[in-house]
């Protein structure tokens, strides 16, 4: 087996060419948050299952690790117990949160960033946060933007990833086929865009009305 080695802070990261990925962190008093069999969400990877928890000593440093099997591609990711919070590892949402998520997807609130660099940075941070609601913001903003302009390759890939992460998590929680969930997500996005466009139209109409009032007053004074 070939070992691919690269240096990080206090511990060397080792990626196994068998599909295992190791994400190390210094050992500072491990606290087990999840148990074997728990379904968790790993940011930018999606749903995973904790298959085992064990200590590993790598280049003289010992850490406790979660062995996660990523459901989407059946790969294994090793996450240090001490690093679980900082990488955004969390439990899947519950049934009640699914309805809240659909509400967020259809609420018409869309972040607009005209600057590509700033937009990409903000969206990247949201994707890494581990929050499904932050991922929903990315999905809404990029999907809405894609209707008026062509996305760059990186943003198109981010859009596809955000959509996959949301659909796969809801599908697992609701125990419904991904195709069925995708339809609900698309309908929620359509509601979101309709609300957004109606709000923009009302705002534009209000601005026009405000500018017309002073013009009429000036005409009366002139007469």
mmCIF file of the C-alpha atoms, coordinates in Angstrom:
data_MODEL
# 
_entry.id   MODEL 
# 
loop_
_atom_site.group_PDB 
_atom_site.id 
_atom_site.type_symbol 
_atom_site.label_atom_id 
_atom_site.label_alt_id 
_atom_site.label_comp_id 
_atom_site.label_asym_id 
_atom_site.label_entity_id 
_atom_site.label_seq_id 
_atom_site.pdbx_PDB_ins_code 
_atom_site.Cartn_x 
_atom_site.Cartn_y 
_atom_site.Cartn_z 
_atom_site.occupancy 
_atom_site.B_iso_or_equiv 
_atom_site.pdbx_formal_charge 
_atom_site.auth_seq_id 
_atom_site.auth_comp_id 
_atom_site.auth_asym_id 
_atom_site.auth_atom_id 
_atom_site.pdbx_PDB_model_num 
ATOM 1   C CA . UNK A 1 1   ? 0.000   0.000  0.000   1.00 0.00 ? 1   UNK A CA 1 
ATOM 2   C CA . UNK A 1 2   ? 1.278   3.440  -0.907  1.00 0.00 ? 2   UNK A CA 1 
ATOM 3   C CA . UNK A 1 3   ? 1.260   6.092  1.801   1.00 0.00 ? 3   UNK A CA 1 
ATOM 4   C CA . UNK A 1 4   ? 0.906   9.710  0.672   1.00 0.00 ? 4   UNK A CA 1 
ATOM 5   C CA . UNK A 1 5   ? 2.368   12.023 3.300   1.00 0.00 ? 5   UNK A CA 1 
ATOM 6   C CA . UNK A 1 6   ? 1.975   15.767 3.724   1.00 0.00 ? 6   UNK A CA 1 
ATOM 7   C CA . UNK A 1 7   ? 2.922   18.005 6.704   1.00 0.00 ? 7   UNK A CA 1 
ATOM 8   C CA . UNK A 1 8   ? 0.341   19.827 8.821   1.00 0.00 ? 8   UNK A CA 1 
ATOM 9   C CA . UNK A 1 9   ? 0.793   21.749 12.111  1.00 0.00 ? 9   UNK A CA 1 
ATOM 10  C CA . UNK A 1 10  ? 1.485   19.209 14.892  1.00 0.00 ? 10  UNK A CA 1 
ATOM 11  C CA . UNK A 1 11  ? 0.627   15.987 13.117  1.00 0.00 ? 11  UNK A CA 1 
ATOM 12  C CA . UNK A 1 12  ? 1.276   14.533 9.685   1.00 0.00 ? 12  UNK A CA 1 
ATOM 13  C CA . UNK A 1 13  ? -1.796  13.925 7.566   1.00 0.00 ? 13  UNK A CA 1 
ATOM 14  C CA . UNK A 1 14  ? -1.874  10.522 5.882   1.00 0.00 ? 14  UNK A CA 1 
ATOM 15  C CA . UNK A 1 15  ? -4.173  9.781  2.961   1.00 0.00 ? 15  UNK A CA 1 
ATOM 16  C CA . UNK A 1 16  ? -4.633  6.114  2.111   1.00 0.00 ? 16  UNK A CA 1 
ATOM 17  C CA . UNK A 1 17  ? -4.923  5.289  -1.558  1.00 0.00 ? 17  UNK A CA 1 
ATOM 18  C CA . UNK A 1 18  ? -7.595  2.722  -0.669  1.00 0.00 ? 18  UNK A CA 1 
ATOM 19  C CA . UNK A 1 19  ? -10.136 5.530  -0.343  1.00 0.00 ? 19  UNK A CA 1 
ATOM 20  C CA . UNK A 1 20  ? -9.442  6.455  3.293   1.00 0.00 ? 20  UNK A CA 1 
ATOM 21  C CA . UNK A 1 21  ? -8.890  10.100 4.151   1.00 0.00 ? 21  UNK A CA 1 
ATOM 22  C CA . UNK A 1 22  ? -7.382  11.140 7.448   1.00 0.00 ? 22  UNK A CA 1 
ATOM 23  C CA . UNK A 1 23  ? -8.052  14.571 8.970   1.00 0.00 ? 23  UNK A CA 1 
ATOM 24  C CA . UNK A 1 24  ? -5.726  14.982 11.962  1.00 0.00 ? 24  UNK A CA 1 
ATOM 25  C CA . UNK A 1 25  ? -5.683  17.262 14.996  1.00 0.00 ? 25  UNK A CA 1 
ATOM 26  C CA . UNK A 1 26  ? -3.546  17.468 18.127  1.00 0.00 ? 26  UNK A CA 1 
ATOM 27  C CA . UNK A 1 27  ? -4.665  15.322 21.059  1.00 0.00 ? 27  UNK A CA 1 
ATOM 28  C CA . UNK A 1 28  ? -5.906  17.630 23.824  1.00 0.00 ? 28  UNK A CA 1 
ATOM 29  C CA . UNK A 1 29  ? -8.325  15.422 25.751  1.00 0.00 ? 29  UNK A CA 1 
ATOM 30  C CA . UNK A 1 30  ? -10.682 13.564 23.473  1.00 0.00 ? 30  UNK A CA 1 
ATOM 31  C CA . UNK A 1 31  ? -14.443 13.761 24.047  1.00 0.00 ? 31  UNK A CA 1 
ATOM 32  C CA . UNK A 1 32  ? -16.658 11.266 22.249  1.00 0.00 ? 32  UNK A CA 1 
ATOM 33  C CA . UNK A 1 33  ? -19.696 13.107 20.889  1.00 0.00 ? 33  UNK A CA 1 
ATOM 34  C CA . UNK A 1 34  ? -20.992 10.387 18.588  1.00 0.00 ? 34  UNK A CA 1 
ATOM 35  C CA . UNK A 1 35  ? -21.392 6.638  18.989  1.00 0.00 ? 35  UNK A CA 1 
ATOM 36  C CA . UNK A 1 36  ? -20.877 3.735  16.628  1.00 0.00 ? 36  UNK A CA 1 
ATOM 37  C CA . UNK A 1 37  ? -23.856 3.539  14.281  1.00 0.00 ? 37  UNK A CA 1 
ATOM 38  C CA . UNK A 1 38  ? -24.713 7.242  14.493  1.00 0.00 ? 38  UNK A CA 1 
ATOM 39  C CA . UNK A 1 39  ? -25.575 8.990  11.243  1.00 0.00 ? 39  UNK A CA 1 
ATOM 40  C CA . UNK A 1 40  ? -23.676 12.236 10.933  1.00 0.00 ? 40  UNK A CA 1 
ATOM 41  C CA . UNK A 1 41  ? -23.165 14.981 8.381   1.00 0.00 ? 41  UNK A CA 1 
ATOM 42  C CA . UNK A 1 42  ? -19.626 15.781 7.294   1.00 0.00 ? 42  UNK A CA 1 
ATOM 43  C CA . UNK A 1 43  ? -19.408 19.208 5.573   1.00 0.00 ? 43  UNK A CA 1 
ATOM 44  C CA . UNK A 1 44  ? -19.062 19.050 1.787   1.00 0.00 ? 44  UNK A CA 1 
ATOM 45  C CA . UNK A 1 45  ? -19.250 15.247 1.899   1.00 0.00 ? 45  UNK A CA 1 
ATOM 46  C CA . UNK A 1 46  ? -22.769 14.639 3.141   1.00 0.00 ? 46  UNK A CA 1 
ATOM 47  C CA . UNK A 1 47  ? -24.176 11.770 5.147   1.00 0.00 ? 47  UNK A CA 1 
ATOM 48  C CA . UNK A 1 48  ? -21.794 9.424  6.923   1.00 0.00 ? 48  UNK A CA 1 
ATOM 49  C CA . UNK A 1 49  ? -22.101 6.565  9.395   1.00 0.00 ? 49  UNK A CA 1 
ATOM 50  C CA . UNK A 1 50  ? -19.781 6.166  12.386  1.00 0.00 ? 50  UNK A CA 1 
ATOM 51  C CA . UNK A 1 51  ? -18.485 2.629  11.886  1.00 0.00 ? 51  UNK A CA 1 
ATOM 52  C CA . UNK A 1 52  ? -15.976 2.591  14.724  1.00 0.00 ? 52  UNK A CA 1 
ATOM 53  C CA . UNK A 1 53  ? -14.009 4.776  17.131  1.00 0.00 ? 53  UNK A CA 1 
ATOM 54  C CA . UNK A 1 54  ? -10.382 3.970  17.884  1.00 0.00 ? 54  UNK A CA 1 
ATOM 55  C CA . UNK A 1 55  ? -6.999  5.403  18.787  1.00 0.00 ? 55  UNK A CA 1 
ATOM 56  C CA . UNK A 1 56  ? -4.291  5.657  16.162  1.00 0.00 ? 56  UNK A CA 1 
ATOM 57  C CA . UNK A 1 57  ? -0.644  6.587  16.633  1.00 0.00 ? 57  UNK A CA 1 
ATOM 58  C CA . UNK A 1 58  ? 0.770   8.387  13.618  1.00 0.00 ? 58  UNK A CA 1 
ATOM 59  C CA . UNK A 1 59  ? 4.385   9.490  13.597  1.00 0.00 ? 59  UNK A CA 1 
ATOM 60  C CA . UNK A 1 60  ? 4.487   9.447  17.384  1.00 0.00 ? 60  UNK A CA 1 
ATOM 61  C CA . UNK A 1 61  ? 1.212   11.315 18.015  1.00 0.00 ? 61  UNK A CA 1 
ATOM 62  C CA . UNK A 1 62  ? -1.828  9.404  19.294  1.00 0.00 ? 62  UNK A CA 1 
ATOM 63  C CA . UNK A 1 63  ? -5.379  10.544 18.594  1.00 0.00 ? 63  UNK A CA 1 
ATOM 64  C CA . UNK A 1 64  ? -8.850  9.101  18.907  1.00 0.00 ? 64  UNK A CA 1 
ATOM 65  C CA . UNK A 1 65  ? -10.611 8.929  15.543  1.00 0.00 ? 65  UNK A CA 1 
ATOM 66  C CA . UNK A 1 66  ? -14.103 8.486  14.188  1.00 0.00 ? 66  UNK A CA 1 
ATOM 67  C CA . UNK A 1 67  ? -14.155 6.129  11.206  1.00 0.00 ? 67  UNK A CA 1 
ATOM 68  C CA . UNK A 1 68  ? -16.907 7.538  8.994   1.00 0.00 ? 68  UNK A CA 1 
ATOM 69  C CA . UNK A 1 69  ? -18.275 5.717  5.977   1.00 0.00 ? 69  UNK A CA 1 
ATOM 70  C CA . UNK A 1 70  ? -19.522 8.338  3.528   1.00 0.00 ? 70  UNK A CA 1 
ATOM 71  C CA . UNK A 1 71  ? -22.743 6.955  2.108   1.00 0.00 ? 71  UNK A CA 1 
ATOM 72  C CA . UNK A 1 72  ? -22.629 8.737  -1.274  1.00 0.00 ? 72  UNK A CA 1 
ATOM 73  C CA . UNK A 1 73  ? -19.391 7.132  -2.475  1.00 0.00 ? 73  UNK A CA 1 
ATOM 74  C CA . UNK A 1 74  ? -18.685 4.446  0.146   1.00 0.00 ? 74  UNK A CA 1 
ATOM 75  C CA . UNK A 1 75  ? -15.331 5.952  1.113   1.00 0.00 ? 75  UNK A CA 1 
ATOM 76  C CA . UNK A 1 76  ? -13.957 6.146  4.652   1.00 0.00 ? 76  UNK A CA 1 
ATOM 77  C CA . UNK A 1 77  ? -13.009 9.404  6.351   1.00 0.00 ? 77  UNK A CA 1 
ATOM 78  C CA . UNK A 1 78  ? -11.066 9.497  9.622   1.00 0.00 ? 78  UNK A CA 1 
ATOM 79  C CA . UNK A 1 79  ? -11.891 12.515 11.797  1.00 0.00 ? 79  UNK A CA 1 
ATOM 80  C CA . UNK A 1 80  ? -10.062 13.163 15.100  1.00 0.00 ? 80  UNK A CA 1 
ATOM 81  C CA . UNK A 1 81  ? -12.391 13.332 18.088  1.00 0.00 ? 81  UNK A CA 1 
ATOM 82  C CA . UNK A 1 82  ? -10.791 16.646 19.069  1.00 0.00 ? 82  UNK A CA 1 
ATOM 83  C CA . UNK A 1 83  ? -11.466 18.083 15.628  1.00 0.00 ? 83  UNK A CA 1 
ATOM 84  C CA . UNK A 1 84  ? -15.114 17.073 15.221  1.00 0.00 ? 84  UNK A CA 1 
ATOM 85  C CA . UNK A 1 85  ? -16.568 20.459 16.190  1.00 0.00 ? 85  UNK A CA 1 
ATOM 86  C CA . UNK A 1 86  ? -14.084 22.550 14.241  1.00 0.00 ? 86  UNK A CA 1 
ATOM 87  C CA . UNK A 1 87  ? -14.726 20.669 10.983  1.00 0.00 ? 87  UNK A CA 1 
ATOM 88  C CA . UNK A 1 88  ? -18.502 20.997 11.458  1.00 0.00 ? 88  UNK A CA 1 
ATOM 89  C CA . UNK A 1 89  ? -19.329 17.336 12.088  1.00 0.00 ? 89  UNK A CA 1 
ATOM 90  C CA . UNK A 1 90  ? -22.946 17.156 13.270  1.00 0.00 ? 90  UNK A CA 1 
ATOM 91  C CA . UNK A 1 91  ? -25.980 14.933 13.520  1.00 0.00 ? 91  UNK A CA 1 
ATOM 92  C CA . UNK A 1 92  ? -28.498 14.856 10.685  1.00 0.00 ? 92  UNK A CA 1 
ATOM 93  C CA . UNK A 1 93  ? -31.492 17.151 11.092  1.00 0.00 ? 93  UNK A CA 1 
ATOM 94  C CA . UNK A 1 94  ? -34.739 15.826 12.577  1.00 0.00 ? 94  UNK A CA 1 
ATOM 95  C CA . UNK A 1 95  ? -38.196 15.665 10.980  1.00 0.00 ? 95  UNK A CA 1 
ATOM 96  C CA . UNK A 1 96  ? -39.238 19.025 12.452  1.00 0.00 ? 96  UNK A CA 1 
ATOM 97  C CA . UNK A 1 97  ? -36.154 20.701 11.021  1.00 0.00 ? 97  UNK A CA 1 
ATOM 98  C CA . UNK A 1 98  ? -36.998 19.406 7.548   1.00 0.00 ? 98  UNK A CA 1 
ATOM 99  C CA . UNK A 1 99  ? -40.106 21.589 7.456   1.00 0.00 ? 99  UNK A CA 1 
ATOM 100 C CA . UNK A 1 100 ? -38.096 24.557 8.712   1.00 0.00 ? 100 UNK A CA 1 
ATOM 101 C CA . UNK A 1 101 ? -35.540 23.915 5.969   1.00 0.00 ? 101 UNK A CA 1 
ATOM 102 C CA . UNK A 1 102 ? -38.200 23.906 3.254   1.00 0.00 ? 102 UNK A CA 1 
ATOM 103 C CA . UNK A 1 103 ? -39.511 27.135 4.737   1.00 0.00 ? 103 UNK A CA 1 
ATOM 104 C CA . UNK A 1 104 ? -36.043 28.665 4.455   1.00 0.00 ? 104 UNK A CA 1 
ATOM 105 C CA . UNK A 1 105 ? -35.716 27.457 0.870   1.00 0.00 ? 105 UNK A CA 1 
ATOM 106 C CA . UNK A 1 106 ? -38.970 29.143 -0.132  1.00 0.00 ? 106 UNK A CA 1 
ATOM 107 C CA . UNK A 1 107 ? -38.868 32.356 1.911   1.00 0.00 ? 107 UNK A CA 1 
ATOM 108 C CA . UNK A 1 108 ? -37.686 34.671 -0.884  1.00 0.00 ? 108 UNK A CA 1 
ATOM 109 C CA . UNK A 1 109 ? -34.587 35.831 1.010   1.00 0.00 ? 109 UNK A CA 1 
ATOM 110 C CA . UNK A 1 110 ? -31.603 35.599 -1.322  1.00 0.00 ? 110 UNK A CA 1 
ATOM 111 C CA . UNK A 1 111 ? -28.128 36.969 -0.766  1.00 0.00 ? 111 UNK A CA 1 
ATOM 112 C CA . UNK A 1 112 ? -26.967 39.082 -3.701  1.00 0.00 ? 112 UNK A CA 1 
ATOM 113 C CA . UNK A 1 113 ? -23.252 39.599 -4.226  1.00 0.00 ? 113 UNK A CA 1 
ATOM 114 C CA . UNK A 1 114 ? -22.277 41.362 -7.412  1.00 0.00 ? 114 UNK A CA 1 
ATOM 115 C CA . UNK A 1 115 ? -18.579 40.825 -6.824  1.00 0.00 ? 115 UNK A CA 1 
ATOM 116 C CA . UNK A 1 116 ? -17.584 37.288 -7.875  1.00 0.00 ? 116 UNK A CA 1 
ATOM 117 C CA . UNK A 1 117 ? -14.625 37.068 -5.519  1.00 0.00 ? 117 UNK A CA 1 
ATOM 118 C CA . UNK A 1 118 ? -16.599 38.137 -2.461  1.00 0.00 ? 118 UNK A CA 1 
ATOM 119 C CA . UNK A 1 119 ? -19.536 35.934 -3.414  1.00 0.00 ? 119 UNK A CA 1 
ATOM 120 C CA . UNK A 1 120 ? -17.372 32.860 -3.881  1.00 0.00 ? 120 UNK A CA 1 
ATOM 121 C CA . UNK A 1 121 ? -15.586 33.390 -0.566  1.00 0.00 ? 121 UNK A CA 1 
ATOM 122 C CA . UNK A 1 122 ? -18.833 33.842 1.369   1.00 0.00 ? 122 UNK A CA 1 
ATOM 123 C CA . UNK A 1 123 ? -20.402 30.803 -0.248  1.00 0.00 ? 123 UNK A CA 1 
ATOM 124 C CA . UNK A 1 124 ? -17.298 28.681 0.348   1.00 0.00 ? 124 UNK A CA 1 
ATOM 125 C CA . UNK A 1 125 ? -17.374 29.606 4.038   1.00 0.00 ? 125 UNK A CA 1 
ATOM 126 C CA . UNK A 1 126 ? -21.044 28.628 4.229   1.00 0.00 ? 126 UNK A CA 1 
ATOM 127 C CA . UNK A 1 127 ? -20.390 25.280 2.560   1.00 0.00 ? 127 UNK A CA 1 
ATOM 128 C CA . UNK A 1 128 ? -17.658 24.521 5.099   1.00 0.00 ? 128 UNK A CA 1 
ATOM 129 C CA . UNK A 1 129 ? -19.751 25.599 8.094   1.00 0.00 ? 129 UNK A CA 1 
ATOM 130 C CA . UNK A 1 130 ? -21.595 22.309 8.410   1.00 0.00 ? 130 UNK A CA 1 
ATOM 131 C CA . UNK A 1 131 ? -24.959 24.108 8.721   1.00 0.00 ? 131 UNK A CA 1 
ATOM 132 C CA . UNK A 1 132 ? -27.645 22.826 6.356   1.00 0.00 ? 132 UNK A CA 1 
ATOM 133 C CA . UNK A 1 133 ? -29.272 26.274 6.488   1.00 0.00 ? 133 UNK A CA 1 
ATOM 134 C CA . UNK A 1 134 ? -26.067 27.938 5.293   1.00 0.00 ? 134 UNK A CA 1 
ATOM 135 C CA . UNK A 1 135 ? -25.926 25.413 2.451   1.00 0.00 ? 135 UNK A CA 1 
ATOM 136 C CA . UNK A 1 136 ? -29.534 26.324 1.645   1.00 0.00 ? 136 UNK A CA 1 
ATOM 137 C CA . UNK A 1 137 ? -28.483 29.991 1.340   1.00 0.00 ? 137 UNK A CA 1 
ATOM 138 C CA . UNK A 1 138 ? -25.804 28.975 -1.156  1.00 0.00 ? 138 UNK A CA 1 
ATOM 139 C CA . UNK A 1 139 ? -28.295 26.918 -3.139  1.00 0.00 ? 139 UNK A CA 1 
ATOM 140 C CA . UNK A 1 140 ? -30.808 29.772 -3.326  1.00 0.00 ? 140 UNK A CA 1 
ATOM 141 C CA . UNK A 1 141 ? -28.322 32.465 -4.270  1.00 0.00 ? 141 UNK A CA 1 
ATOM 142 C CA . UNK A 1 142 ? -26.517 30.463 -6.955  1.00 0.00 ? 142 UNK A CA 1 
ATOM 143 C CA . UNK A 1 143 ? -29.691 28.957 -8.404  1.00 0.00 ? 143 UNK A CA 1 
ATOM 144 C CA . UNK A 1 144 ? -31.250 32.430 -8.639  1.00 0.00 ? 144 UNK A CA 1 
ATOM 145 C CA . UNK A 1 145 ? -28.086 33.888 -10.157 1.00 0.00 ? 145 UNK A CA 1 
ATOM 146 C CA . UNK A 1 146 ? -27.908 31.089 -12.727 1.00 0.00 ? 146 UNK A CA 1 
ATOM 147 C CA . UNK A 1 147 ? -31.228 32.283 -14.159 1.00 0.00 ? 147 UNK A CA 1 
ATOM 148 C CA . UNK A 1 148 ? -29.763 35.593 -15.236 1.00 0.00 ? 148 UNK A CA 1 
ATOM 149 C CA . UNK A 1 149 ? -26.161 34.701 -16.093 1.00 0.00 ? 149 UNK A CA 1 
ATOM 150 C CA . UNK A 1 150 ? -23.874 31.764 -16.718 1.00 0.00 ? 150 UNK A CA 1 
ATOM 151 C CA . UNK A 1 151 ? -22.053 30.554 -13.622 1.00 0.00 ? 151 UNK A CA 1 
ATOM 152 C CA . UNK A 1 152 ? -18.342 29.877 -13.624 1.00 0.00 ? 152 UNK A CA 1 
ATOM 153 C CA . UNK A 1 153 ? -17.257 26.246 -13.506 1.00 0.00 ? 153 UNK A CA 1 
ATOM 154 C CA . UNK A 1 154 ? -16.438 26.508 -9.788  1.00 0.00 ? 154 UNK A CA 1 
ATOM 155 C CA . UNK A 1 155 ? -19.762 28.104 -8.911  1.00 0.00 ? 155 UNK A CA 1 
ATOM 156 C CA . UNK A 1 156 ? -21.668 25.581 -11.022 1.00 0.00 ? 156 UNK A CA 1 
ATOM 157 C CA . UNK A 1 157 ? -19.922 22.791 -9.152  1.00 0.00 ? 157 UNK A CA 1 
ATOM 158 C CA . UNK A 1 158 ? -20.742 24.478 -5.832  1.00 0.00 ? 158 UNK A CA 1 
ATOM 159 C CA . UNK A 1 159 ? -24.395 24.814 -6.842  1.00 0.00 ? 159 UNK A CA 1 
ATOM 160 C CA . UNK A 1 160 ? -24.596 21.134 -7.736  1.00 0.00 ? 160 UNK A CA 1 
ATOM 161 C CA . UNK A 1 161 ? -22.891 20.202 -4.470  1.00 0.00 ? 161 UNK A CA 1 
ATOM 162 C CA . UNK A 1 162 ? -25.228 22.326 -2.355  1.00 0.00 ? 162 UNK A CA 1 
ATOM 163 C CA . UNK A 1 163 ? -28.253 20.779 -4.034  1.00 0.00 ? 163 UNK A CA 1 
ATOM 164 C CA . UNK A 1 164 ? -26.895 17.258 -3.546  1.00 0.00 ? 164 UNK A CA 1 
ATOM 165 C CA . UNK A 1 165 ? -26.143 17.838 0.150   1.00 0.00 ? 165 UNK A CA 1 
ATOM 166 C CA . UNK A 1 166 ? -29.634 19.141 0.876   1.00 0.00 ? 166 UNK A CA 1 
ATOM 167 C CA . UNK A 1 167 ? -31.474 16.470 -1.105  1.00 0.00 ? 167 UNK A CA 1 
ATOM 168 C CA . UNK A 1 168 ? -29.410 13.588 0.291   1.00 0.00 ? 168 UNK A CA 1 
ATOM 169 C CA . UNK A 1 169 ? -29.857 14.660 3.921   1.00 0.00 ? 169 UNK A CA 1 
ATOM 170 C CA . UNK A 1 170 ? -33.604 15.241 3.623   1.00 0.00 ? 170 UNK A CA 1 
ATOM 171 C CA . UNK A 1 171 ? -33.980 11.970 1.742   1.00 0.00 ? 171 UNK A CA 1 
ATOM 172 C CA . UNK A 1 172 ? -32.267 10.090 4.564   1.00 0.00 ? 172 UNK A CA 1 
ATOM 173 C CA . UNK A 1 173 ? -34.245 11.827 7.316   1.00 0.00 ? 173 UNK A CA 1 
ATOM 174 C CA . UNK A 1 174 ? -37.627 11.430 5.589   1.00 0.00 ? 174 UNK A CA 1 
ATOM 175 C CA . UNK A 1 175 ? -36.787 7.974  4.206   1.00 0.00 ? 175 UNK A CA 1 
ATOM 176 C CA . UNK A 1 176 ? -38.048 9.046  0.799   1.00 0.00 ? 176 UNK A CA 1 
ATOM 177 C CA . UNK A 1 177 ? -36.428 8.613  -2.635  1.00 0.00 ? 177 UNK A CA 1 
ATOM 178 C CA . UNK A 1 178 ? -34.035 11.370 -3.664  1.00 0.00 ? 178 UNK A CA 1 
ATOM 179 C CA . UNK A 1 179 ? -36.088 12.045 -6.811  1.00 0.00 ? 179 UNK A CA 1 
ATOM 180 C CA . UNK A 1 180 ? -39.157 12.820 -4.714  1.00 0.00 ? 180 UNK A CA 1 
ATOM 181 C CA . UNK A 1 181 ? -37.178 15.161 -2.456  1.00 0.00 ? 181 UNK A CA 1 
ATOM 182 C CA . UNK A 1 182 ? -35.595 16.871 -5.456  1.00 0.00 ? 182 UNK A CA 1 
ATOM 183 C CA . UNK A 1 183 ? -39.065 17.758 -6.737  1.00 0.00 ? 183 UNK A CA 1 
ATOM 184 C CA . UNK A 1 184 ? -39.975 19.348 -3.401  1.00 0.00 ? 184 UNK A CA 1 
ATOM 185 C CA . UNK A 1 185 ? -36.704 21.288 -3.349  1.00 0.00 ? 185 UNK A CA 1 
ATOM 186 C CA . UNK A 1 186 ? -37.305 22.582 -6.880  1.00 0.00 ? 186 UNK A CA 1 
ATOM 187 C CA . UNK A 1 187 ? -40.827 23.712 -5.971  1.00 0.00 ? 187 UNK A CA 1 
ATOM 188 C CA . UNK A 1 188 ? -39.530 25.473 -2.851  1.00 0.00 ? 188 UNK A CA 1 
ATOM 189 C CA . UNK A 1 189 ? -36.947 27.290 -4.957  1.00 0.00 ? 189 UNK A CA 1 
ATOM 190 C CA . UNK A 1 190 ? -39.627 28.356 -7.434  1.00 0.00 ? 190 UNK A CA 1 
ATOM 191 C CA . UNK A 1 191 ? -41.632 29.852 -4.556  1.00 0.00 ? 191 UNK A CA 1 
ATOM 192 C CA . UNK A 1 192 ? -38.508 31.595 -3.327  1.00 0.00 ? 192 UNK A CA 1 
ATOM 193 C CA . UNK A 1 193 ? -37.787 33.154 -6.718  1.00 0.00 ? 193 UNK A CA 1 
ATOM 194 C CA . UNK A 1 194 ? -41.408 34.243 -7.160  1.00 0.00 ? 194 UNK A CA 1 
ATOM 195 C CA . UNK A 1 195 ? -41.427 35.957 -3.751  1.00 0.00 ? 195 UNK A CA 1 
ATOM 196 C CA . UNK A 1 196 ? -38.099 37.596 -4.530  1.00 0.00 ? 196 UNK A CA 1 
ATOM 197 C CA . UNK A 1 197 ? -39.262 38.920 -7.897  1.00 0.00 ? 197 UNK A CA 1 
ATOM 198 C CA . UNK A 1 198 ? -42.586 40.205 -6.513  1.00 0.00 ? 198 UNK A CA 1 
ATOM 199 C CA . UNK A 1 199 ? -40.753 42.037 -3.743  1.00 0.00 ? 199 UNK A CA 1 
ATOM 200 C CA . UNK A 1 200 ? -38.369 43.588 -6.260  1.00 0.00 ? 200 UNK A CA 1 
ATOM 201 C CA . UNK A 1 201 ? -41.284 44.658 -8.452  1.00 0.00 ? 201 UNK A CA 1 
ATOM 202 C CA . UNK A 1 202 ? -43.105 46.283 -5.524  1.00 0.00 ? 202 UNK A CA 1 
ATOM 203 C CA . UNK A 1 203 ? -39.932 48.086 -4.499  1.00 0.00 ? 203 UNK A CA 1 
ATOM 204 C CA . UNK A 1 204 ? -39.437 49.401 -8.017  1.00 0.00 ? 204 UNK A CA 1 
ATOM 205 C CA . UNK A 1 205 ? -43.049 50.580 -8.239  1.00 0.00 ? 205 UNK A CA 1 
ATOM 206 C CA . UNK A 1 206 ? -42.760 52.368 -4.892  1.00 0.00 ? 206 UNK A CA 1 
ATOM 207 C CA . UNK A 1 207 ? -39.609 54.193 -6.013  1.00 0.00 ? 207 UNK A CA 1 
ATOM 208 C CA . UNK A 1 208 ? -41.313 55.350 -9.215  1.00 0.00 ? 208 UNK A CA 1 
ATOM 209 C CA . UNK A 1 209 ? -44.301 56.652 -7.228  1.00 0.00 ? 209 UNK A CA 1 
ATOM 210 C CA . UNK A 1 210 ? -42.028 58.586 -4.867  1.00 0.00 ? 210 UNK A CA 1 
ATOM 211 C CA . UNK A 1 211 ? -40.213 60.310 -7.730  1.00 0.00 ? 211 UNK A CA 1 
ATOM 212 C CA . UNK A 1 212 ? -43.486 61.271 -9.435  1.00 0.00 ? 212 UNK A CA 1 
ATOM 213 C CA . UNK A 1 213 ? -44.931 63.101 -6.407  1.00 0.00 ? 213 UNK A CA 1 
ATOM 214 C CA . UNK A 1 214 ? -42.279 65.861 -6.287  1.00 0.00 ? 214 UNK A CA 1 
ATOM 215 C CA . UNK A 1 215 ? -42.594 66.307 -10.049 1.00 0.00 ? 215 UNK A CA 1 
ATOM 216 C CA . UNK A 1 216 ? -46.352 66.934 -9.722  1.00 0.00 ? 216 UNK A CA 1 
ATOM 217 C CA . UNK A 1 217 ? -45.806 69.415 -6.906  1.00 0.00 ? 217 UNK A CA 1 
ATOM 218 C CA . UNK A 1 218 ? -43.323 71.368 -8.984  1.00 0.00 ? 218 UNK A CA 1 
ATOM 219 C CA . UNK A 1 219 ? -45.842 71.501 -11.853 1.00 0.00 ? 219 UNK A CA 1 
ATOM 220 C CA . UNK A 1 220 ? -48.513 72.929 -9.516  1.00 0.00 ? 220 UNK A CA 1 
ATOM 221 C CA . UNK A 1 221 ? -46.146 75.618 -8.227  1.00 0.00 ? 221 UNK A CA 1 
ATOM 222 C CA . UNK A 1 222 ? -45.206 76.616 -11.776 1.00 0.00 ? 222 UNK A CA 1 
ATOM 223 C CA . UNK A 1 223 ? -48.869 77.082 -12.718 1.00 0.00 ? 223 UNK A CA 1 
# 
